[in-house]
């Protein structure tokens, strides 16, 4: 009698699948946000893929389309006991085909960066997660006030985000700033947005991202105000070394390195305001 041949198929992820992907990411030490899935779906509902072996999920990837020419890849995982059997690479081929022709970015963990280079990605900066108890008493610079980002006309928030991200992502940003378990603050000076930071509840340290600011002092005030919502709880910020001022600030705040990734692109480095980028938004979606 012939032995049955396992069937491998690739499907679009469901809402339950997204929660499962977060569990897998947590097992890898990535510390995803508790309600990130709501914002992820808003970014690109068809951009999350699951590889299934005889119907059981064994691998996953996110391949998000932004605008007409930008993409971002994340959540690339295969169950540990099934790695090295080709299920991840088959899913990778399907996922990257969805982003064909786009300048695609990813934040790659150290052990996978060589493989990403073989697929045409190149490193452009390092993200270092800085983690710990942040000071909670840092006042904003003179003339700058902090406010709940949800009280601002949304167009101001999206226009500011566009300075630091290479494509429009209004649906994602709306969900990212308003989902349960998070706080979003803006820094204002005479009605002009001078900073934005969002903190979300996670499995361990609360993560703050993005952190955008006109000056290090403004970034420090935003992080401090968010940390003050629970002074006894640690926070974490994924800091890009393309902005040396961001690295210095993380160290001045007393945070310590805990996790490293590399921002990689298949094409040219997008022209964004790196000097105002103090913390990236998400390892999964950029």
Phi and psi restraints in degrees (value plus and minus 20) as a CYANA .aco file:
   2 UNK   PHI     -88.9   -48.9
   2 UNK   PSI     121.2   161.2
   3 UNK   PHI     -97.7   -57.7
   3 UNK   PSI     121.9   161.9
   4 UNK   PHI     -86.0   -46.0
   4 UNK   PSI     121.6   161.6
   5 UNK   PHI    -115.9   -75.9
   5 UNK   PSI     104.6   144.6
   6 UNK   PHI     -78.2   -38.2
   6 UNK   PSI     121.6   161.6
   7 UNK   PHI    -123.6   -83.6
   7 UNK   PSI     103.7   143.7
   8 UNK   PHI    -131.0   -91.0
   8 UNK   PSI     107.0   147.0
   9 UNK   PHI    -156.8  -116.8
   9 UNK   PSI     137.4   177.4
  10 UNK   PHI    -136.8   -96.8
  10 UNK   PSI     108.6   148.6
  11 UNK   PHI    -150.5  -110.5
  11 UNK   PSI     141.7   181.7
  12 UNK   PHI     -92.5   -52.5
  12 UNK   PSI     121.1   161.1
  13 UNK   PHI     -92.4   -52.4
  13 UNK   PSI     127.0   167.0
  14 UNK   PHI    -113.0   -73.0
  14 UNK   PSI     155.0   195.0
  15 UNK   PHI     -80.8   -40.8
  15 UNK   PSI     -60.2   -20.2
  16 UNK   PHI     -84.6   -44.6
  16 UNK   PSI     -56.7   -16.7
  17 UNK   PHI     -82.2   -42.2
  17 UNK   PSI     -59.5   -19.5
  18 UNK   PHI     -81.5   -41.5
  18 UNK   PSI     -60.4   -20.4
  19 UNK   PHI     -84.5   -44.5
  19 UNK   PSI     -58.6   -18.6
  20 UNK   PHI     -84.0   -44.0
  20 UNK   PSI     -61.7   -21.7
  21 UNK   PHI     -79.8   -39.8
  21 UNK   PSI     -58.3   -18.3
  22 UNK   PHI     -84.3   -44.3
  22 UNK   PSI     -58.3   -18.3
  23 UNK   PHI     -83.1   -43.1
  23 UNK   PSI     -62.4   -22.4
  24 UNK   PHI     -82.7   -42.7
  24 UNK   PSI     -62.0   -22.0
  25 UNK   PHI     -83.6   -43.6
  25 UNK   PSI     -58.1   -18.1
  26 UNK   PHI     -82.6   -42.6
  26 UNK   PSI     -60.5   -20.5
  27 UNK   PHI     -83.0   -43.0
  27 UNK   PSI     -45.3    -5.3
  28 UNK   PHI    -105.0   -65.0
  28 UNK   PSI     -23.4    16.6
  29 UNK   PHI      66.1   106.1
  29 UNK   PSI      -1.7    38.3
  30 UNK   PHI    -104.9   -64.9
  30 UNK   PSI     -36.8     3.2
  31 UNK   PHI      35.4    75.4
  31 UNK   PSI      43.4    83.4
  32 UNK   PHI     -90.4   -50.4
  32 UNK   PSI     139.0   179.0
  33 UNK   PHI     -90.8   -50.8
  33 UNK   PSI     129.6   169.6
  34 UNK   PHI     -87.4   -47.4
  34 UNK   PSI     -48.1    -8.1
  35 UNK   PHI    -142.3  -102.3
  35 UNK   PSI       4.1    44.1
  36 UNK   PHI     -79.9   -39.9
  36 UNK   PSI     -53.4   -13.4
  37 UNK   PHI     -76.5   -36.5
  37 UNK   PSI     -54.5   -14.5
  38 UNK   PHI     -81.9   -41.9
  38 UNK   PSI     -62.8   -22.8
  39 UNK   PHI     -93.3   -53.3
  39 UNK   PSI     -55.8   -15.8
  40 UNK   PHI     -81.4   -41.4
  40 UNK   PSI     -65.3   -25.3
  41 UNK   PHI     -80.9   -40.9
  41 UNK   PSI     -58.1   -18.1
  42 UNK   PHI     -85.7   -45.7
  42 UNK   PSI     -48.4    -8.4
  43 UNK   PHI     -89.2   -49.2
  43 UNK   PSI     -63.5   -23.5
  44 UNK   PHI    -189.4  -149.4
  44 UNK   PSI      71.7   111.7
  45 UNK   PHI     -78.5   -38.5
  45 UNK   PSI     -44.4    -4.4
  46 UNK   PHI    -116.9   -76.9
  46 UNK   PSI     -13.2    26.8
  47 UNK   PHI    -113.3   -73.3
  47 UNK   PSI      -7.0    33.0
  48 UNK   PHI    -142.3  -102.3
  48 UNK   PSI     101.8   141.8
  49 UNK   PHI    -138.4   -98.4
  49 UNK   PSI     124.4   164.4
  50 UNK   PHI    -143.2  -103.2
  50 UNK   PSI     111.7   151.7
  51 UNK   PHI    -113.9   -73.9
  51 UNK   PSI     107.4   147.4
  52 UNK   PHI    -139.1   -99.1
  52 UNK   PSI     111.5   151.5
  53 UNK   PHI    -127.6   -87.6
  53 UNK   PSI      93.2   133.2
  54 UNK   PHI      31.3    71.3
  54 UNK   PSI      18.6    58.6
  55 UNK   PHI      69.2   109.2
  55 UNK   PSI     -34.0     6.0
  56 UNK   PHI    -114.5   -74.5
  56 UNK   PSI     113.4   153.4
  57 UNK   PHI     -87.1   -47.1
  57 UNK   PSI     110.6   150.6
  58 UNK   PHI    -148.5  -108.5
  58 UNK   PSI     -36.2     3.8
  59 UNK   PHI    -172.1  -132.1
  59 UNK   PSI     139.8   179.8
  60 UNK   PHI    -172.7  -132.7
  60 UNK   PSI     139.7   179.7
  61 UNK   PHI    -180.5  -140.5
  61 UNK   PSI     129.0   169.0
  62 UNK   PHI    -132.0   -92.0
  62 UNK   PSI     115.0   155.0
  63 UNK   PHI    -155.8  -115.8
  63 UNK   PSI      67.9   107.9
  64 UNK   PHI    -113.3   -73.3
  64 UNK   PSI     109.5   149.5
  65 UNK   PHI    -112.3   -72.3
  65 UNK   PSI     106.6   146.6
  66 UNK   PHI    -137.6   -97.6
  66 UNK   PSI     106.5   146.5
  67 UNK   PHI      37.2    77.2
  67 UNK   PSI    -166.8  -126.8
  68 UNK   PHI    -120.3   -80.3
  68 UNK   PSI     -33.1     6.9
  69 UNK   PHI    -162.3  -122.3
  69 UNK   PSI     -12.8    27.2
  70 UNK   PHI    -140.5  -100.5
  70 UNK   PSI     127.0   167.0
  71 UNK   PHI    -164.1  -124.1
  71 UNK   PSI     141.2   181.2
  72 UNK   PHI    -163.1  -123.1
  72 UNK   PSI     114.0   154.0
  73 UNK   PHI    -132.5   -92.5
  73 UNK   PSI     116.6   156.6
  74 UNK   PHI    -178.5  -138.5
  74 UNK   PSI    -192.3  -152.3
  75 UNK   PHI      35.4    75.4
  75 UNK   PSI       8.5    48.5
  76 UNK   PHI    -101.7   -61.7
  76 UNK   PSI      84.0   124.0
  77 UNK   PHI    -163.9  -123.9
  77 UNK   PSI     126.0   166.0
  78 UNK   PHI    -147.8  -107.8
  78 UNK   PSI     123.2   163.2
  79 UNK   PHI     -72.7   -32.7
  79 UNK   PSI     114.4   154.4
  80 UNK   PHI     -73.2   -33.2
  80 UNK   PSI     -59.7   -19.7
  81 UNK   PHI     -93.3   -53.3
  81 UNK   PSI     -28.4    11.6
  82 UNK   PHI    -137.7   -97.7
  82 UNK   PSI      -9.8    30.2
  83 UNK   PHI     -90.8   -50.8
  83 UNK   PSI     130.6   170.6
  84 UNK   PHI      62.8   102.8
  84 UNK   PSI     -12.0    28.0
  85 UNK   PHI    -130.0   -90.0
  85 UNK   PSI     -13.8    26.2
  86 UNK   PHI      73.4   113.4
  86 UNK   PSI     -24.4    15.6
  87 UNK   PHI     -89.9   -49.9
  87 UNK   PSI     -58.6   -18.6
  88 UNK   PHI     -86.5   -46.5
  88 UNK   PSI     -62.2   -22.2
  89 UNK   PHI     -87.3   -47.3
  89 UNK   PSI     -53.9   -13.9
  90 UNK   PHI     -87.7   -47.7
  90 UNK   PSI     -59.6   -19.6
  91 UNK   PHI     -87.8   -47.8
  91 UNK   PSI     -59.3   -19.3
  92 UNK   PHI     -77.9   -37.9
  92 UNK   PSI     -64.8   -24.8
  93 UNK   PHI     -81.8   -41.8
  93 UNK   PSI     -62.4   -22.4
  94 UNK   PHI     -87.2   -47.2
  94 UNK   PSI     -63.1   -23.1
  95 UNK   PHI     -85.6   -45.6
  95 UNK   PSI     -66.4   -26.4
  96 UNK   PHI     -88.1   -48.1
  96 UNK   PSI     -47.5    -7.5
  97 UNK   PHI     -83.7   -43.7
  97 UNK   PSI     -52.1   -12.1
  98 UNK   PHI     -85.8   -45.8
  98 UNK   PSI     -43.6    -3.6
  99 UNK   PHI    -125.8   -85.8
  99 UNK   PSI      -6.8    33.2
 100 UNK   PHI     -77.1   -37.1
 100 UNK   PSI     112.2   152.2
 101 UNK   PHI      68.8   108.8
 101 UNK   PSI     -24.1    15.9
 102 UNK   PHI    -124.1   -84.1
 102 UNK   PSI     130.1   170.1
 103 UNK   PHI     -94.7   -54.7
 103 UNK   PSI      89.3   129.3
 104 UNK   PHI    -127.1   -87.1
 104 UNK   PSI     114.4   154.4
 105 UNK   PHI    -131.3   -91.3
 105 UNK   PSI     141.9   181.9
 106 UNK   PHI    -177.1  -137.1
 106 UNK   PSI     141.4   181.4
 107 UNK   PHI    -133.2   -93.2
 107 UNK   PSI      81.1   121.1
 108 UNK   PHI    -115.6   -75.6
 108 UNK   PSI     114.5   154.5
 109 UNK   PHI     -87.1   -47.1
 109 UNK   PSI     137.0   177.0
 110 UNK   PHI     -75.9   -35.9
 110 UNK   PSI     -65.0   -25.0
 111 UNK   PHI     -90.9   -50.9
 111 UNK   PSI     -32.4     7.6
 112 UNK   PHI    -127.1   -87.1
 112 UNK   PSI     -24.6    15.4
 113 UNK   PHI     -83.9   -43.9
 113 UNK   PSI     -55.0   -15.0
 114 UNK   PHI     -83.8   -43.8
 114 UNK   PSI     -58.8   -18.8
 115 UNK   PHI     -86.8   -46.8
 115 UNK   PSI     -58.1   -18.1
 116 UNK   PHI     -85.5   -45.5
 116 UNK   PSI     -56.1   -16.1
 117 UNK   PHI     -83.4   -43.4
 117 UNK   PSI     -57.1   -17.1
 118 UNK   PHI     -83.9   -43.9
 118 UNK   PSI     -43.4    -3.4
 119 UNK   PHI    -114.3   -74.3
 119 UNK   PSI     -11.5    28.5
 120 UNK   PHI      79.9   119.9
 120 UNK   PSI     -15.4    24.6
 121 UNK   PHI    -108.1   -68.1
 121 UNK   PSI     129.6   169.6
 122 UNK   PHI    -153.3  -113.3
 122 UNK   PSI     124.2   164.2
 123 UNK   PHI     -94.4   -54.4
 123 UNK   PSI     116.9   156.9
 124 UNK   PHI    -142.7  -102.7
 124 UNK   PSI     -43.3    -3.3
 125 UNK   PHI    -182.5  -142.5
 125 UNK   PSI     149.9   189.9
 126 UNK   PHI    -128.2   -88.2
 126 UNK   PSI     114.9   154.9
 127 UNK   PHI    -119.3   -79.3
 127 UNK   PSI     104.8   144.8
 128 UNK   PHI    -134.2   -94.2
 128 UNK   PSI     104.4   144.4
 129 UNK   PHI     -97.3   -57.3
 129 UNK   PSI     101.4   141.4
 130 UNK   PHI    -125.2   -85.2
 130 UNK   PSI     113.8   153.8
 131 UNK   PHI    -159.7  -119.7
 131 UNK   PSI     129.6   169.6
 132 UNK   PHI     126.5   166.5
 132 UNK   PSI    -188.6  -148.6
 133 UNK   PHI    -106.7   -66.7
 133 UNK   PSI      99.5   139.5
 134 UNK   PHI    -112.1   -72.1
 134 UNK   PSI     130.5   170.5
 135 UNK   PHI     -77.8   -37.8
 135 UNK   PSI     125.3   165.3
 136 UNK   PHI    -135.6   -95.6
 136 UNK   PSI      -5.0    35.0
 137 UNK   PHI    -147.3  -107.3
 137 UNK   PSI       5.8    45.8
 138 UNK   PHI    -109.8   -69.8
 138 UNK   PSI      97.9   137.9
 139 UNK   PHI    -103.2   -63.2
 139 UNK   PSI     130.8   170.8
 140 UNK   PHI     -88.0   -48.0
 140 UNK   PSI     141.3   181.3
 141 UNK   PHI     -79.9   -39.9
 141 UNK   PSI     141.4   181.4
 142 UNK   PHI     -77.0   -37.0
 142 UNK   PSI     113.5   153.5
 143 UNK   PHI      66.6   106.6
 143 UNK   PSI     -26.4    13.6
 144 UNK   PHI    -125.7   -85.7
 144 UNK   PSI     113.9   153.9
 145 UNK   PHI    -141.2  -101.2
 145 UNK   PSI     133.6   173.6
 146 UNK   PHI    -126.4   -86.4
 146 UNK   PSI     122.1   162.1
 147 UNK   PHI    -166.0  -126.0
 147 UNK   PSI     139.5   179.5
 148 UNK   PHI     -85.0   -45.0
 148 UNK   PSI     103.2   143.2
 149 UNK   PHI     -80.9   -40.9
 149 UNK   PSI     -44.2    -4.2
 150 UNK   PHI     -93.7   -53.7
 150 UNK   PSI     -32.3     7.7
 151 UNK   PHI    -108.1   -68.1
 151 UNK   PSI     -27.5    12.5
 152 UNK   PHI    -110.7   -70.7
 152 UNK   PSI     126.3   166.3
 153 UNK   PHI     -72.5   -32.5
 153 UNK   PSI     110.5   150.5
 154 UNK   PHI     -81.9   -41.9
 154 UNK   PSI     -49.4    -9.4
 155 UNK   PHI     -79.4   -39.4
 155 UNK   PSI     -53.5   -13.5
 156 UNK   PHI     -87.1   -47.1
 156 UNK   PSI     -58.7   -18.7
 157 UNK   PHI     -86.8   -46.8
 157 UNK   PSI     -66.2   -26.2
 158 UNK   PHI     -87.2   -47.2
 158 UNK   PSI     -57.6   -17.6
 159 UNK   PHI     -84.1   -44.1
 159 UNK   PSI     -57.4   -17.4
 160 UNK   PHI     -90.4   -50.4
 160 UNK   PSI     -62.9   -22.9
 161 UNK   PHI     -78.7   -38.7
 161 UNK   PSI     -55.1   -15.1
 162 UNK   PHI     -84.4   -44.4
 162 UNK   PSI     -41.1    -1.1
 163 UNK   PHI     -87.8   -47.8
 163 UNK   PSI     -44.5    -4.5
 164 UNK   PHI    -135.8   -95.8
 164 UNK   PSI     -25.1    14.9
 165 UNK   PHI    -149.4  -109.4
 165 UNK   PSI     121.3   161.3
 166 UNK   PHI     -98.9   -58.9
 166 UNK   PSI     -12.0    28.0
 167 UNK   PHI    -176.1  -136.1
 167 UNK   PSI     139.7   179.7
 168 UNK   PHI     -87.6   -47.6
 168 UNK   PSI     122.2   162.2
 169 UNK   PHI    -169.5  -129.5
 169 UNK   PSI      32.7    72.7
 170 UNK   PHI     -81.4   -41.4
 170 UNK   PSI     -66.1   -26.1
 171 UNK   PHI     -81.8   -41.8
 171 UNK   PSI     -63.9   -23.9
 172 UNK   PHI     -80.8   -40.8
 172 UNK   PSI     -67.3   -27.3
 173 UNK   PHI     -85.0   -45.0
 173 UNK   PSI     -57.9   -17.9
 174 UNK   PHI     -79.9   -39.9
 174 UNK   PSI     -64.6   -24.6
 175 UNK   PHI     -92.3   -52.3
 175 UNK   PSI     -57.2   -17.2
 176 UNK   PHI     -83.2   -43.2
 176 UNK   PSI     -55.9   -15.9
 177 UNK   PHI    -108.0   -68.0
 177 UNK   PSI     -33.4     6.6
 178 UNK   PHI    -141.3  -101.3
 178 UNK   PSI     -25.9    14.1
 179 UNK   PHI     -81.8   -41.8
 179 UNK   PSI     135.9   175.9
 180 UNK   PHI     -78.6   -38.6
 180 UNK   PSI     131.0   171.0
 181 UNK   PHI      56.9    96.9
 181 UNK   PSI       3.2    43.2
 182 UNK   PHI    -162.9  -122.9
 182 UNK   PSI     137.6   177.6
 183 UNK   PHI    -147.6  -107.6
 183 UNK   PSI     111.3   151.3
 184 UNK   PHI    -140.6  -100.6
 184 UNK   PSI     106.0   146.0
 185 UNK   PHI    -141.4  -101.4
 185 UNK   PSI     125.6   165.6
 186 UNK   PHI    -137.2   -97.2
 186 UNK   PSI     131.2   171.2
 187 UNK   PHI    -124.2   -84.2
 187 UNK   PSI     110.9   150.9
 188 UNK   PHI    -143.6  -103.6
 188 UNK   PSI     123.1   163.1
 189 UNK   PHI    -156.8  -116.8
 189 UNK   PSI      93.6   133.6
 190 UNK   PHI      31.8    71.8
 190 UNK   PSI      21.8    61.8
 191 UNK   PHI      63.5   103.5
 191 UNK   PSI     -27.3    12.7
 192 UNK   PHI    -114.2   -74.2
 192 UNK   PSI     116.8   156.8
 193 UNK   PHI     -92.3   -52.3
 193 UNK   PSI     104.8   144.8
 194 UNK   PHI    -138.4   -98.4
 194 UNK   PSI     -19.1    20.9
 195 UNK   PHI    -197.6  -157.6
 195 UNK   PSI     136.1   176.1
 196 UNK   PHI    -169.9  -129.9
 196 UNK   PSI     115.3   155.3
 197 UNK   PHI    -169.3  -129.3
 197 UNK   PSI     121.6   161.6
 198 UNK   PHI    -147.5  -107.5
 198 UNK   PSI     109.7   149.7
 199 UNK   PHI    -132.9   -92.9
 199 UNK   PSI     115.6   155.6
 200 UNK   PHI    -149.8  -109.8
 200 UNK   PSI     126.2   166.2
 201 UNK   PHI     -89.6   -49.6
 201 UNK   PSI     117.5   157.5
 202 UNK   PHI    -152.5  -112.5
 202 UNK   PSI    -196.9  -156.9
 203 UNK   PHI     -86.8   -46.8
 203 UNK   PSI     -56.4   -16.4
 204 UNK   PHI    -141.3  -101.3
 204 UNK   PSI    -129.9   -89.9
 205 UNK   PHI     -85.4   -45.4
 205 UNK   PSI     119.1   159.1
 206 UNK   PHI     -86.8   -46.8
 206 UNK   PSI     115.1   155.1
 207 UNK   PHI    -122.0   -82.0
 207 UNK   PSI     118.6   158.6
 208 UNK   PHI    -131.0   -91.0
 208 UNK   PSI      96.9   136.9
 209 UNK   PHI    -195.1  -155.1
 209 UNK   PSI     113.8   153.8
 210 UNK   PHI     -97.7   -57.7
 210 UNK   PSI     148.0   188.0
 211 UNK   PHI    -147.0  -107.0
 211 UNK   PSI      87.9   127.9
 212 UNK   PHI    -134.3   -94.3
 212 UNK   PSI     122.5   162.5
 213 UNK   PHI    -182.5  -142.5
 213 UNK   PSI     130.0   170.0
 214 UNK   PHI     -92.1   -52.1
 214 UNK   PSI     -47.9    -7.9
 215 UNK   PHI    -163.3  -123.3
 215 UNK   PSI     138.4   178.4
 216 UNK   PHI     -78.9   -38.9
 216 UNK   PSI     -56.8   -16.8
 217 UNK   PHI     -82.1   -42.1
 217 UNK   PSI     -58.2   -18.2
 218 UNK   PHI     -88.7   -48.7
 218 UNK   PSI     -62.3   -22.3
 219 UNK   PHI     -81.2   -41.2
 219 UNK   PSI     -61.6   -21.6
 220 UNK   PHI     -81.9   -41.9
 220 UNK   PSI     -61.2   -21.2
 221 UNK   PHI     -85.5   -45.5
 221 UNK   PSI     -59.4   -19.4
 222 UNK   PHI     -84.3   -44.3
 222 UNK   PSI     -68.2   -28.2
 223 UNK   PHI     -82.4   -42.4
 223 UNK   PSI     -62.5   -22.5
 224 UNK   PHI     -82.4   -42.4
 224 UNK   PSI     -64.3   -24.3
 225 UNK   PHI     -84.7   -44.7
 225 UNK   PSI     -57.9   -17.9
 226 UNK   PHI     -89.4   -49.4
 226 UNK   PSI     -62.8   -22.8
 227 UNK   PHI     -82.2   -42.2
 227 UNK   PSI     -49.8    -9.8
 228 UNK   PHI     -87.9   -47.9
 228 UNK   PSI     -35.7     4.3
 229 UNK   PHI     -86.2   -46.2
 229 UNK   PSI     -41.9    -1.9
 230 UNK   PHI    -174.3  -134.3
 230 UNK   PSI      62.9   102.9
 231 UNK   PHI     -79.6   -39.6
 231 UNK   PSI     -42.4    -2.4
 232 UNK   PHI    -107.9   -67.9
 232 UNK   PSI     -23.9    16.1
 233 UNK   PHI    -123.1   -83.1
 233 UNK   PSI     119.4   159.4
 234 UNK   PHI     -93.2   -53.2
 234 UNK   PSI     134.8   174.8
 235 UNK   PHI    -143.7  -103.7
 235 UNK   PSI     144.6   184.6
 236 UNK   PHI    -161.5  -121.5
 236 UNK   PSI     119.1   159.1
 237 UNK   PHI    -151.2  -111.2
 237 UNK   PSI     110.3   150.3
 238 UNK   PHI    -107.5   -67.5
 238 UNK   PSI      84.6   124.6
 239 UNK   PHI    -119.0   -79.0
 239 UNK   PSI     104.2   144.2
 240 UNK   PHI    -104.2   -64.2
 240 UNK   PSI     108.3   148.3
 241 UNK   PHI     -96.5   -56.5
 241 UNK   PSI     -22.0    18.0
 242 UNK   PHI     -86.0   -46.0
 242 UNK   PSI     -37.1     2.9
 243 UNK   PHI    -135.2   -95.2
 243 UNK   PSI      73.2   113.2
 244 UNK   PHI     -76.8   -36.8
 244 UNK   PSI     -50.8   -10.8
 245 UNK   PHI     -84.2   -44.2
 245 UNK   PSI     -51.2   -11.2
 246 UNK   PHI     -88.4   -48.4
 246 UNK   PSI     -60.5   -20.5
 247 UNK   PHI     -84.4   -44.4
 247 UNK   PSI     -65.2   -25.2
 248 UNK   PHI     -80.6   -40.6
 248 UNK   PSI     -60.6   -20.6
 249 UNK   PHI     -84.4   -44.4
 249 UNK   PSI     -64.9   -24.9
 250 UNK   PHI     -77.7   -37.7
 250 UNK   PSI     -61.6   -21.6
 251 UNK   PHI     -88.2   -48.2
 251 UNK   PSI     -59.7   -19.7
 252 UNK   PHI     -85.1   -45.1
 252 UNK   PSI     -49.3    -9.3
 253 UNK   PHI     -98.0   -58.0
 253 UNK   PSI     -24.6    15.4
 254 UNK   PHI      64.0   104.0
 254 UNK   PSI      -4.7    35.3
 255 UNK   PHI    -106.2   -66.2
 255 UNK   PSI     131.6   171.6
 256 UNK   PHI    -141.9  -101.9
 256 UNK   PSI     128.1   168.1
 257 UNK   PHI     -83.2   -43.2
 257 UNK   PSI     119.3   159.3
 258 UNK   PHI    -158.4  -118.4
 258 UNK   PSI     -37.2     2.8
 259 UNK   PHI    -182.2  -142.2
 259 UNK   PSI     118.2   158.2
 260 UNK   PHI    -146.2  -106.2
 260 UNK   PSI     118.6   158.6
 261 UNK   PHI    -157.1  -117.1
 261 UNK   PSI     149.9   189.9
 262 UNK   PHI    -141.7  -101.7
 262 UNK   PSI     111.3   151.3
 263 UNK   PHI     -97.0   -57.0
 263 UNK   PSI     106.4   146.4
 264 UNK   PHI    -150.7  -110.7
 264 UNK   PSI     127.2   167.2
 265 UNK   PHI    -154.4  -114.4
 265 UNK   PSI     133.2   173.2
 266 UNK   PHI    -105.4   -65.4
 266 UNK   PSI     -39.6     0.4
 267 UNK   PHI    -145.2  -105.2
 267 UNK   PSI    -177.2  -137.2
 268 UNK   PHI     -86.4   -46.4
 268 UNK   PSI     133.9   173.9
 269 UNK   PHI     -85.8   -45.8
 269 UNK   PSI     103.8   143.8
 270 UNK   PHI     -78.9   -38.9
 270 UNK   PSI     125.5   165.5
 271 UNK   PHI    -106.9   -66.9
 271 UNK   PSI      75.4   115.4
 272 UNK   PHI    -147.9  -107.9
 272 UNK   PSI     153.5   193.5
 273 UNK   PHI    -102.6   -62.6
 273 UNK   PSI      64.2   104.2
 274 UNK   PHI     -85.3   -45.3
 274 UNK   PSI     -49.4    -9.4
 275 UNK   PHI     -87.6   -47.6
 275 UNK   PSI     -39.9     0.1
 276 UNK   PHI    -123.9   -83.9
 276 UNK   PSI     -15.5    24.5
 277 UNK   PHI    -115.1   -75.1
 277 UNK   PSI      83.7   123.7
 278 UNK   PHI    -122.2   -82.2
 278 UNK   PSI     -33.5     6.5
 279 UNK   PHI    -184.1  -144.1
 279 UNK   PSI     112.0   152.0
 280 UNK   PHI     -94.1   -54.1
 280 UNK   PSI     144.2   184.2
 281 UNK   PHI     -96.4   -56.4
 281 UNK   PSI     -73.6   -33.6
 282 UNK   PHI    -177.4  -137.4
 282 UNK   PSI     118.0   158.0
 283 UNK   PHI     -88.5   -48.5
 283 UNK   PSI     -45.3    -5.3
 284 UNK   PHI    -103.9   -63.9
 284 UNK   PSI     -57.3   -17.3
 285 UNK   PHI    -142.0  -102.0
 285 UNK   PSI     -13.4    26.6
